[in-house]
Amino acid sequence: MNYEGKKLYAAVKDIAVDLLPYIRYKVKDGKVTVQIKEKAVSSRLKRMGIYILVYRGDCSWEECLVIYKSKEIIERGFDIIKNDLALTTPYIHKDGTLKGILFICFLALIMRMRLIKVLQEKGEIKNYSFEKIILELDNGELMNTEITKKQKQILNVFNAVPKT
């Protein structure tokens, strides 16, 4: 196999990342031939479910899908508040106290989602999880006098490295 063929194989692997188990491909004379693995595809389809979105009204299909996706994002946010931020049903006597707790959890959710979005945009989501970032940046000290190399790498992702 020549150098050009190796580049094409690498390009196919790079493009078809999640689809590699379902295709067979060959590189010959600078051309890529792709063949579908029928058994692998049908096996995968048997394990998949079907989701049907039914609605009544004057919405277009695209509008319905946008509404559904935004509902899904909100539900994911509540799931994070409930599970990741560990907000349970607190025993509270005053409504104001509950509103304060919910407000703090809402701010924490906004910060968490923003950090995750920045990590995704910068391509660093595979290197850092939200929990790892918090544990690394909060090393138990009230005030840091020196930033570690790992902390500097994380802060660099967010363009937040302090000037020394």
Summary of the structure (lengths in Angstrom):
residues: 164
radius of gyration: 24.0
end to end distance: 52.3
largest distance: 76.4
contacts: 307
relative contact order: 0.05
helix: 59%
strand: 7%
